[in-house]
Amino acid sequence: MTDFVDGTAFNNEQGNRARKLFAAVVLAALDDAIADDKKYGNGPEQIARWARSRDGREILSCAGIDPNERVVSGLMAFVGRGVRTSVALSREESERRMAARQEEAAAA
């Protein structure tokens, strides 16, 4: 019984690692699209084309993201904002956005 539990825990941990790896690929694709947007102005179209492609759908699925049109539009909106993923996921950016929301609420 113990071997079964250990094996299941190991398989679950391996699955989580693989999901994180594919999530990193999605973040890299977003950064590439943001760079294309700044350089050529076609970033949202590039990420949409990638997310709708066979490989993109497969990578999104492996990352635990359902590859539907709502996700594609969200990715396009993220790229359109032009904030790189490392900055968007940082604590400072999160705190800045929260402070901006609180100022908007206080002004309203």
C-alpha positions in Angstrom: 0.0 0.0 0.0 2.8 2.4 0.9 4.5 1.8 -2.5 1.2 2.8 -4.2 0.9 6.0 -2.3 4.6 6.9 -2.9 4.2 6.2 -6.6 1.0 8.3 -6.8 2.6 11.2 -5.0 5.7 10.9 -7.3 3.5 10.9 -10.4 1.5 13.9 -9.1 4.7 15.8 -8.4 6.0 15.0 -11.9 2.7 16.2 -13.4 3.0 19.5 -11.5 6.5 20.0 -12.7 5.5 19.4 -16.3 2.6 21.8 -16.0 4.9 24.5 -14.6 7.3 23.9 -17.5 4.6 24.4 -20.1 3.3 27.5 -18.2 6.9 28.9 -18.6 6.6 28.3 -22.4 3.3 30.3 -22.4 5.0 33.1 -20.5 7.9 33.1 -23.0 5.4 33.2 -25.9 3.7 36.2 -24.3 7.1 38.0 -23.9 7.9 37.3 -27.5 4.6 38.7 -28.6 5.1 41.8 -26.5 8.5 42.3 -28.1 7.0 41.9 -31.5 4.3 44.5 -30.6 6.9 47.0 -29.6 9.0 46.4 -32.7 6.5 45.7 -35.4 3.1 46.5 -33.9 1.6 43.1 -34.5 1.9 41.4 -31.0 -1.7 40.7 -30.3 -2.2 39.1 -33.8 1.0 37.0 -33.2 -0.2 35.6 -29.9 -3.6 34.9 -31.3 -2.2 33.0 -34.2 0.1 31.1 -31.9 -2.7 30.3 -29.4 -5.1 29.1 -32.2 -2.4 26.9 -33.8 -2.2 23.2 -33.1 1.1 23.6 -31.1 -0.2 26.6 -29.1 -3.4 24.7 -28.2 -1.4 21.7 -27.1 1.0 23.8 -25.0 -1.9 25.7 -23.4 -3.6 22.4 -22.6 -0.4 21.0 -21.0 -0.1 24.1 -18.9 -3.6 23.6 -17.6 -5.2 26.3 -19.6 -8.3 25.6 -21.6 -7.5 26.9 -25.2 -10.8 28.6 -26.0 -11.5 32.0 -27.6 -11.9 33.7 -24.2 -8.4 32.7 -23.4 -7.1 33.9 -26.8 -8.8 37.3 -26.3 -7.3 37.5 -22.8 -3.8 36.8 -24.1 -4.3 39.4 -26.8 -5.4 42.0 -24.2 -2.4 41.2 -22.1 0.0 41.6 -25.0 -1.8 44.8 -25.9 -1.0 46.3 -22.5 2.7 45.9 -23.3 3.7 44.9 -19.7 6.3 42.1 -19.8 5.4 39.0 -17.8 8.2 39.3 -15.3 7.0 42.8 -14.4 3.3 41.9 -14.4 4.0 39.0 -12.0 6.2 41.0 -9.6 5.1 42.2 -6.2 5.8 45.9 -7.0 3.5 45.9 -10.0 0.8 44.2 -8.0 1.1 46.8 -5.3 1.1 49.6 -7.8 -2.1 48.3 -9.5 -3.8 47.9 -6.1 -2.9 51.5 -5.1 -4.2 52.8 -8.4 -7.5 51.0 -7.8 -7.8 52.4 -4.3 -7.2 55.9 -5.6 -9.9 55.4 -8.3 -12.3 54.2 -5.6 -11.5 57.2 -3.4 -12.0 59.6 -6.2 -15.3 58.2 -7.2 
